[in-house]
């Protein structure tokens, strides 16, 4: 498969390594640091799928340009999903394909499913207070992370005692019906997410910890293999529905 990399920072370079290991050819690298920032048929070099890891402010413009060039896209950038309808409209109008996710780690997808099951069981007992802690490298611009937001939304769906989530604590005592999401930005941490269940006598912790960026890259390349030639807008869950039947 011929791939274009849109964004050639640390994540883009890891994606390139994983793609080459899997036998794919990187035919275009588009990034301001390479003096190649315009997305067009000419700069894409015959790519069949583009993998986009940039920043939230330009993600939708990149998707729109890729769709106009007739190239399918995997969007690994986070923090842009409030403009998903705009990106989806461009993709659907062009008849190309897009896969988006708040986290392309296949391990995180498993973690989210486990968290949903854990929340259902904790809810049945009605004794545990649930919270989320996410930690990422100090360069990450969005907080809470997209994964933490997805995780919070899942838990709110399953916990009858929680009505909403918040990334900040109130001036007074925390509200028992609010799920609190705490964020840390430190060093070069690849990323970790923790669901804590605090009971009257014990604590249960469900954790996903990324050792390197390779897990995110592997998931993105797998998604690129899956989306090639498809039309429409899909999530990573749509792809994994073919693997997970529950």
C-alpha positions in Angstrom: 0.0 0.0 0.0 1.2 3.5 -0.8 0.9 5.8 2.2 1.2 9.5 2.8 2.2 10.9 6.2 0.6 14.1 7.1 2.6 15.3 10.1 6.2 14.1 10.5 6.9 14.7 14.1 7.7 12.0 16.6 4.5 10.2 16.0 4.8 10.4 12.2 8.3 8.9 12.3 7.0 6.0 14.4 4.2 5.4 12.0 6.7 5.4 9.1 8.7 2.7 10.8 5.7 0.5 11.6 4.4 1.0 8.0 7.7 -0.1 6.5 7.9 -3.1 8.8 4.5 -4.2 7.5 5.7 -3.9 3.9 4.1 -0.6 2.9 5.6 2.3 1.0 5.7 5.8 2.2 5.4 8.0 -0.9 4.8 11.4 0.7 5.7 13.2 3.9 3.8 16.5 4.4 4.9 18.7 7.3 6.0 22.4 7.7 9.4 21.3 9.0 10.0 19.6 5.7 8.9 22.7 3.7 6.0 20.6 2.3 2.8 21.8 3.9 0.3 21.8 1.0 -1.8 18.8 0.4 -2.6 18.2 -3.3 -2.5 15.4 -5.9 1.0 16.4 -6.7 2.4 16.4 -3.2 0.7 13.1 -2.3 2.7 11.2 -4.8 0.1 8.6 -5.6 -0.8 7.7 -2.0 -3.8 5.5 -1.5 -4.3 6.3 2.2 -2.9 9.2 4.4 -2.2 8.9 8.1 -2.7 12.3 9.8 -1.1 13.1 13.1 -0.8 16.9 13.4 -2.6 19.4 15.7 -6.3 20.1 16.3 -6.3 23.5 14.5 -5.4 22.0 11.1 -6.8 18.5 11.3 -10.1 19.3 9.6 -8.5 21.4 6.8 -6.1 18.4 6.2 -9.0 16.0 6.0 -10.8 18.3 3.6 -7.8 18.6 1.3 -7.1 14.8 1.4 -10.8 14.1 0.5 -10.5 16.6 -2.4 -7.4 14.7 -3.7 -9.3 11.4 -3.5 -7.2 9.9 -0.7 -8.6 7.9 2.2 -7.4 9.1 5.6 -6.8 7.8 9.1 -7.0 10.7 11.6 -4.9 10.2 14.7 -5.0 13.9 15.8 -7.0 14.5 19.0 -8.9 17.5 20.3 -10.7 18.3 17.0 -13.9 16.2 17.2 -16.3 19.1 17.8 -15.8 19.7 14.0 -16.4 16.1 13.1 -19.5 16.9 11.1 -17.5 19.3 8.9 -14.8 16.8 8.2 -17.4 14.0 7.6 -19.2 16.2 5.0 -16.0 16.6 3.0 -15.3 12.9 3.1 -18.8 11.9 2.1 -19.0 14.4 -0.7 -15.8 13.1 -2.2 -16.7 9.5 -1.8 -13.5 8.7 0.1 -13.1 7.0 3.5 -12.0 8.1 6.9 -11.3 6.4 10.2 -11.1 8.5 13.3 -10.5 7.7 17.0 -9.5 9.4 20.2 -6.8 6.8 20.5 -5.5 4.3 17.9 -3.9 1.9 20.4 -5.6 -1.5 20.0 -4.8 -2.1 23.7 -6.8 1.1 24.6 -9.8 -0.3 22.7 -9.6 -3.4 24.8 -9.2 -1.2 27.9 -12.3 0.8 27.1 -14.3 -2.4 26.8 -13.0 -3.7 30.1 -13.8 -0.3 31.7 -17.4 -0.5 30.5 -17.7 -4.0 32.0 -16.1 -2.9 35.3 -18.5 0.1 35.5 -21.5 -2.2 35.1 -20.3 -4.5 37.9 -19.4 -1.6 40.2 -22.8 0.0 39.5 -24.6 -3.2 40.6 -22.8 -3.0 44.0 -23.4 0.7 44.5 -20.5 0.9 47.0 -17.7 2.3 44.8 -16.9 5.9 43.8 -15.3 6.0 40.4 -12.8 8.5 39.0 -10.3 8.9 36.1 -6.6 9.9 36.0 -4.8 10.4 32.7 -1.1 11.3 32.3 0.7 12.3 29.1 3.9 14.0 28.0 4.2 17.7 28.6 3.9 18.6 24.9 0.3 17.4 24.5 -1.9 20.4 23.9 -5.4 19.0 24.8 -6.5 18.0 28.3 -8.3 16.0 29.3 -7.1 13.7 26.6 -9.5 12.5 23.9 -9.2 9.0 25.4 -10.1 10.2 28.8 -13.2 12.0 27.4 -14.2 8.8 25.6 -13.7 6.9 28.8 -15.7 9.4 30.9 -18.6 9.2 28.4 -18.6 5.4 28.7 -18.6 5.4 32.4 -21.4 8.0 32.6 -23.5 5.7 30.4 -23.0 2.8 32.8 -23.0 4.4 36.2 -26.5 5.4 37.4 -24.9 7.3 40.3 -23.0 9.7 38.0 -24.9 12.3 35.9 -22.0 14.1 34.3 -18.2 14.4 34.3 -15.9 17.3 35.1 -12.2 18.1 34.6 -12.1 20.5 37.5 -12.9 20.2 41.2 -15.4 22.7 42.7 -14.5 25.2 45.3 -16.3 23.1 47.9 -16.8 19.4 48.4 -16.9 17.3 45.2 -20.4 16.5 44.0 -21.1 12.7 44.4 -23.0 12.6 41.1 -20.1 14.0 39.1 -17.3 11.8 37.7 -14.0 13.6 38.1 -11.3 13.4 35.4 -7.8 14.5 36.5 -5.0 15.3 34.1 -1.2 15.3 34.4 1.3 16.6 31.9 4.8 15.6 32.7 8.1 14.7 31.0 8.0 12.4 28.0 5.3 10.0 29.3 3.7 8.1 26.3 0.4 8.0 28.1 -1.5 6.3 30.8 -5.2 6.1 31.8 -6.5 4.9 35.2 -10.0 4.1 36.3 -10.1 4.0 40.1 -13.0 2.5 42.0 -12.9 3.6 45.7 -14.9 1.5 48.1 -15.4 1.7 51.8 -12.9 -1.0 52.5 -10.7 -1.3 49.4 -9.7 0.2 46.1 -9.8 -1.4 42.6 -7.7 0.1 39.8 -7.9 -0.6 36.1 -4.9 0.8 34.2 -3.7 1.1 30.6 -0.1 2.3 30.3 1.5 2.9 26.9 5.2 2.0 26.9 6.0 3.6 23.6 4.2 5.4 20.7 4.5 2.2 18.6 1.1 0.9 19.9 -0.7 4.0 18.5 1.2 3.8 15.2 0.4 0.1 14.8 -3.3 0.7 15.3 -3.2 3.6 12.8 -1.4 1.5 10.1 -3.9 -1.3 10.7 -6.7 1.2 10.2 -5.1 2.4 7.0 -5.1 -1.2 5.7 -8.8 -1.5 6.6 -10.1 1.8 5.2 -8.4 1.6 1.8 -11.0 1.6 -0.9 -13.9 2.1 1.5 -16.3 5.1 1.4 -17.7 6.8 4.4 -16.8 7.8 7.9 -15.8 5.1 10.5 -14.5 4.9 14.0 -11.9 2.4 15.3 -14.8 0.6 17.0 -16.4 0.0 13.5 -13.2 -1.7 12.4 -12.8 -3.7 15.6 -16.4 -4.8 15.5 -15.2 -7.4 13.0 -12.9 -8.8 15.8 -14.9 -8.2 19.0 -18.4 -9.6 18.9 -19.4 -8.4 22.4 
